[in-house]
Amino acid sequence: MVNSHADPMSGGLPPATPSVTPDLHARALAATVVPMGLFESRDAVLTAVWVNEAFERAVGYGLEGAHEREPAIRAELERDPVRAMQLAEALLAGRPFTPTFTLGRADGSRFVCQVHLSPVPSDDARDTPRYWVAAFQDMTEQLSHDAEQAALVEAERRERRSLGLIAQVSDLLMDVDDPHALREIAMVLRHAVVGWAGFFLNDRGLRAADGIDGGPGRGHRGDAFRTATRGPRPDAPDVGTTHAAAPTRG
């Protein structure tokens, strides 16, 4: 059922009763648990004129402490001209704006804070709003949660990449007939893990190894690898031949 007598500017809400006075509005604003403040805008520069108790509990200081820290906030805006321009445009246009600042507490710690700014309508709607109400939102918990989520996603990505890499290397090692298996494994590692990779055989000198020799008759430990510089050692013993030293008598 639609109330045809409702004020169209009230959003369908019933009109304020006489008991809801401006003094009650002020006390309600002061009693909220949300850190809030009232700011005056002069030449697109905000100056605090009032803060509630929740603000004092959150940062450890009141209006005087806020005034002492305003130069630091203005200096932060000077280092970020884009954000400073956006804030100035919002103040001149009288539209809500939510900038992000790094605020300092009384104990010297600092935290990232979103400031939800809304204009307080003036008597003449054509005038630029002079006063702005601000609600402060501490972003520490949100940023910590976002960082934890990002770290979790990165860990899962590394795990998937590692499992995929292990699967690729296992497939290449299974193909013992490929004369360039080790070279291909090194290429996989270069693309996925490191800037350069290679296999070397330490057999009476360092030699590059390209693949695994799975053929028969490989008794010497170095002959299981195909090298890029030379073939199997000619002095490798045949399979089944045993070399033993005869004992000597003293």
C-alpha positions as CSV (number, residue, x, y, z in Angstrom):
1,M,0.0,0.0,0.0
2,V,1.4,3.4,-1.1
3,N,1.1,6.4,1.1
4,S,0.1,9.2,-1.3
5,H,0.7,11.8,1.3
6,A,4.3,10.9,2.0
7,D,7.0,13.5,1.1
8,P,8.6,12.4,-2.1
9,M,12.0,13.6,-0.8
10,S,11.7,11.4,2.3
11,G,12.1,8.1,0.4
12,G,8.7,7.0,1.7
13,L,9.6,7.3,5.4
14,P,7.2,9.0,7.8
15,P,8.0,12.6,8.7
16,A,10.1,13.2,11.8
17,T,8.2,13.5,15.0
18,P,8.6,16.6,17.2
19,S,10.5,14.5,19.7
20,V,13.4,14.0,17.2
21,T,15.2,17.2,17.7
22,P,18.6,18.4,16.3
23,D,20.0,17.9,19.8
24,L,19.0,14.2,19.6
25,H,20.6,13.9,16.2
26,A,23.8,15.3,17.6
27,R,23.8,13.0,20.6
28,A,23.1,10.0,18.4
29,L,26.0,10.9,16.1
30,A,28.3,11.2,19.1
31,A,27.2,7.9,20.6
32,T,27.7,5.7,17.6
33,V,30.6,3.2,17.7
34,V,31.7,4.2,14.3
35,P,34.6,6.7,14.4
36,M,33.2,9.9,12.9
37,G,34.1,13.6,12.5
38,L,32.7,16.8,11.2
39,F,34.9,18.8,8.8
40,E,34.8,22.4,7.4
41,S,35.8,22.9,3.8
42,R,37.6,26.1,2.9
43,D,39.1,26.4,-0.5
44,A,38.8,22.6,-1.0
45,V,40.8,22.1,2.2
46,L,39.2,20.2,5.1
47,T,39.7,21.1,8.7
48,A,38.2,19.0,11.6
49,V,35.7,20.9,13.8
50,W,34.4,17.9,15.8
51,V,35.1,14.2,16.4
52,N,33.1,11.7,18.4
53,E,34.3,9.4,21.2
54,A,34.6,6.4,18.9
55,F,37.2,8.4,16.9
56,E,39.1,9.2,20.1
57,R,39.1,5.5,21.1
58,A,40.2,4.4,17.7
59,V,43.2,6.7,17.4
60,G,44.0,7.8,20.9
61,Y,43.5,11.5,20.5
62,G,40.7,14.0,20.0
63,L,40.1,17.2,18.1
64,E,43.4,18.9,19.1
65,G,45.4,15.8,18.1
66,A,43.5,15.7,14.7
67,H,44.6,19.3,14.1
68,E,48.2,18.5,14.8
69,R,48.2,15.7,12.2
70,E,46.4,17.5,9.4
71,P,49.7,18.8,7.9
72,A,50.8,15.2,7.5
73,I,47.6,14.4,5.6
74,R,48.0,17.4,3.4
75,A,51.6,16.4,2.7
76,E,50.4,12.9,1.7
77,L,47.9,14.5,-0.8
78,E,50.7,16.7,-2.2
79,R,52.6,13.5,-3.1
80,D,49.5,12.1,-4.8
81,P,48.2,14.9,-7.1
82,V,45.7,12.6,-8.8
83,R,44.0,11.8,-5.5
84,A,44.3,15.4,-4.4
85,M,42.5,16.6,-7.6
86,Q,39.7,14.0,-7.2
87,L,39.1,15.2,-3.6
88,A,39.1,18.8,-4.6
89,E,36.6,18.2,-7.4
90,A,34.3,16.2,-5.0
91,L,34.4,19.0,-2.5
92,L,33.6,21.7,-5.0
93,A,30.8,19.6,-6.6
94,G,29.4,18.6,-3.3
95,R,29.3,14.9,-4.0
96,P,30.3,12.0,-1.6
97,F,33.8,10.8,-1.9
98,T,35.8,8.0,-0.2
99,P,39.5,8.7,-0.2
100,T,42.1,6.5,1.5
101,F,44.7,7.9,3.9
102,T,47.4,6.6,6.2
103,L,46.6,7.9,9.6
104,G,48.7,8.0,12.7
105,R,47.7,6.8,16.2
106,A,48.7,8.4,19.5
107,D,51.1,5.5,20.1
108,G,53.0,6.3,16.9
109,S,51.6,3.4,14.8
110,R,50.1,4.0,11.4
111,F,47.2,2.4,9.6
112,V,45.4,2.6,6.3
113,C,42.0,4.1,6.6
114,Q,39.1,4.8,4.2
115,V,37.3,8.1,4.9
116,H,33.7,8.1,3.8
117,L,32.9,11.8,3.2
118,S,29.4,13.1,2.7
119,P,28.3,16.7,2.4
120,V,26.0,18.3,5.0
121,P,23.4,20.2,2.9
122,S,23.4,23.9,3.4
123,D,20.3,26.1,3.7
124,D,20.7,27.1,0.1
125,A,21.0,24.1,-2.1
126,R,22.8,26.2,-4.7
127,D,25.7,26.9,-2.3
128,T,28.8,24.6,-2.1
129,P,28.6,22.5,1.0
130,R,30.7,24.0,3.8
131,Y,30.5,21.1,6.2
132,W,31.3,17.4,5.6
133,V,30.6,14.4,7.8
134,A,33.2,11.7,7.7
135,A,33.1,8.1,8.8
136,F,36.5,6.4,9.3
137,Q,37.0,2.7,8.3
138,D,40.2,1.0,9.5
139,M,41.4,-1.2,6.6
140,T,44.0,-3.1,8.6
141,E,42.0,-6.3,8.9
142,Q,40.7,-6.1,5.3
143,L,44.2,-5.6,4.0
144,S,45.6,-8.5,6.1
145,H,42.8,-10.7,4.9
146,D,43.5,-9.7,1.3
147,A,47.2,-10.4,1.7
148,E,46.6,-13.8,3.2
149,Q,44.3,-14.7,0.3
150,A,46.8,-13.5,-2.2
151,A,49.5,-15.6,-0.5
152,L,47.2,-18.6,-0.5
153,V,46.5,-18.2,-4.2
154,E,50.2,-17.8,-4.9
155,A,51.0,-21.0,-2.9
156,E,48.4,-23.0,-4.8
157,R,49.7,-21.7,-8.1
158,R,53.3,-22.7,-7.2
159,E,52.0,-26.1,-6.1
160,R,50.2,-26.7,-9.4
161,R,53.2,-25.6,-11.3
162,S,55.5,-27.9,-9.3
163,L,53.2,-30.9,-9.9
164,G,53.0,-30.1,-13.6
165,L,56.8,-29.9,-13.7
166,I,57.3,-33.2,-11.9
167,A,54.8,-34.8,-14.4
168,Q,56.7,-33.4,-17.4
169,V,60.1,-34.5,-16.1
170,S,58.7,-38.0,-15.2
171,D,57.4,-38.4,-18.8
172,L,60.7,-37.4,-20.2
173,L,62.7,-39.8,-18.0
174,M,60.4,-42.7,-19.0
175,D,61.5,-42.3,-22.6
176,V,64.9,-44.0,-22.1
177,D,65.4,-44.3,-25.9
178,D,65.4,-40.5,-26.4
179,P,69.1,-39.6,-26.9
180,H,68.3,-36.0,-25.8
181,A,66.1,-36.6,-22.7
182,L,68.3,-34.7,-20.3
183,R,68.5,-31.8,-22.7
184,E,64.7,-31.6,-22.9
185,I,64.4,-31.7,-19.1
186,A,66.9,-28.8,-18.9
187,M,64.7,-26.9,-21.4
188,V,61.6,-27.5,-19.3
189,L,63.5,-26.2,-16.2
190,R,64.7,-23.1,-18.1
191,H,61.2,-22.2,-19.1
192,A,59.5,-22.9,-15.7
193,V,62.1,-22.5,-12.9
194,V,65.5,-21.0,-13.7
195,G,67.2,-18.9,-16.3
196,W,69.5,-21.6,-17.3
197,A,69.8,-25.4,-16.6
198,G,71.9,-28.3,-17.9
199,F,73.1,-31.7,-16.9
200,F,76.8,-32.6,-16.5
201,L,78.6,-35.9,-15.9
202,N,81.5,-35.8,-13.4
203,D,83.6,-38.7,-14.8
204,R,87.3,-37.9,-14.7
205,G,86.3,-34.4,-15.8
206,L,83.1,-32.5,-16.3
207,R,81.1,-33.4,-19.5
208,A,77.8,-32.2,-20.6
209,A,75.2,-35.0,-20.7
210,D,72.3,-34.9,-23.2
211,G,70.5,-38.2,-22.6
212,I,70.3,-41.5,-20.9
213,D,71.8,-44.6,-22.7
214,G,69.5,-47.5,-21.9
215,G,71.3,-49.9,-24.2
216,P,73.0,-53.2,-23.0
217,G,76.6,-53.6,-22.1
218,R,77.0,-50.5,-19.9
219,G,79.1,-51.5,-17.0
220,H,80.9,-48.2,-16.3
221,R,79.1,-45.7,-14.2
222,G,79.6,-42.9,-16.7
223,D,78.5,-44.9,-19.7
224,A,74.8,-44.7,-18.7
225,F,74.7,-41.2,-20.1
226,R,75.0,-39.9,-23.7
227,T,77.4,-37.0,-23.8
228,A,77.7,-34.2,-26.3
229,T,81.5,-34.4,-26.6
230,R,82.4,-38.1,-26.8
231,G,80.9,-41.6,-26.9
232,P,81.2,-44.5,-24.5
233,R,84.6,-45.0,-22.9
234,P,86.7,-47.6,-24.9
235,D,88.2,-49.0,-21.7
236,A,84.9,-49.9,-20.1
237,P,84.9,-53.5,-18.9
238,D,82.6,-56.0,-20.6
239,V,79.6,-57.4,-18.7
240,G,80.5,-60.4,-16.7
241,T,84.2,-59.6,-16.5
242,T,85.5,-59.3,-12.9
243,H,88.6,-57.5,-12.1
244,A,90.2,-58.3,-8.7
245,A,93.6,-57.7,-7.2
246,A,95.5,-60.7,-5.9
247,P,96.5,-60.6,-2.2
248,T,100.2,-60.1,-1.5
249,R,102.2,-61.5,1.3
250,G,104.2,-59.3,3.5
